[in-house]
């Protein structure tokens, strides 16, 4: 949708609602595009619990004593 600046000022709330619904509004001055009103990009938030499930692997010997510390374990 193309709309002149003066009309865009008068109908700004409506234009924002339309952009939020996915429509692209081109604001014009003297018939030439000067700005666009588009929906904001929404970043998907990763869920905190289980977000990395399947991406991290813990070794089977993760909690096994380290050889370097054997003398401290006696």
Buried (B, 14 or more C-beta within 10 A) or exposed (E): EEBBEEEBEEBEEEBEEBBEEEEEBBBBEEEEEEEEBEEEEEEEEEEEEEEEEEEEEEEEEEEEEEEEEEEEEE
